[in-house]
């Protein structure tokens, strides 16, 4: 397997900023998720997307918490969605979102959502929307829905990124968790081919698989990243990079590296464990700049 390290970053460069670039040309991210009782996940994802340099952010969540979330992240535009009796995003929210999809470069779907039939329907409806070659990242609860949407995902011609941990990969593959752990490389390769999607299989060592069958490994990071909200930040980093024009493979690889490197920095500044997921995002701009402008020295 090829390792995702400084040399890999050099051969998979991020799109550069134009000297006259405006907000639209720097990428438009739409994040859909959250619920009345877990509104904070979208804050983590949305802020991470902006920290990568994305130009515009829209966050869509249930109406009851949309205003408060908008005040928390004033840089974002908010979309209030209908909810069900449990305070979760209702399936009919797809009707509100379809037009918005046509004006975004990357869709991040799943942070803060819970598993259920309404989530299955919402994910299916959004994947069925007219495609404008946007990148779609399915995370958290949206990954559970993805298991039965193989054809819809494959139809996006490699523009979908799935970010499962071992348990979610077991669900996607139909295997037991122990079977996944026994053959991480083989399972990641098989799922990437079946779904025609880029797979970032998260773990102590994260595997990145593309539909062609090629596998990459990222061994960076620290135990402190195993904390609530960390995956929401990772999703935002990847989605933000994809919105700016990075290919799904490049966005996922850089995202994994940046997320791991930010964890390493915090493990030195704070402790090996105990830092918060929301402390990762402020480090991302400097890490990107250092990696892009001076690949022989990283701060």
KAJO-V408161 format. One record per run of one state. SS is the DSSP state (alpha for helix, beta for strand, coil for the rest). FROM is the first residue (numbers start at 1). LEN is the number of residues. If there is no record, write none. Layout:
SS/FROM/LEN + SS/FROM/LEN
//
This chain:
coil/1/1 + beta/2/2 + coil/4/2 + alpha/6/6 + coil/12/16 + beta/28/5 + coil/33/2 + beta/35/1 + coil/36/4 + alpha/40/12 + coil/52/4 + beta/56/7 + alpha/63/10 + coil/73/4 + beta/77/5 + coil/82/1 + beta/83/1 + coil/84/4 + beta/88/2 + coil/90/3 + alpha/93/9 + coil/102/4 + beta/106/4 + coil/110/7 + alpha/117/11 + coil/128/7 + beta/135/4 + coil/139/2 + alpha/141/6 + coil/147/3 + alpha/150/5 + coil/155/5 + beta/160/3 + coil/163/3 + alpha/166/8 + coil/174/3 + alpha/177/6 + coil/183/1 + alpha/184/12 + coil/196/2 + beta/198/4 + coil/202/4 + beta/206/4 + coil/210/5 + beta/215/4 + coil/219/4 + alpha/223/3 + coil/226/4 + alpha/230/14 + coil/244/4 + alpha/248/22 + coil/270/7 + alpha/277/3 + coil/280/1 + alpha/281/13 + coil/294/6
//
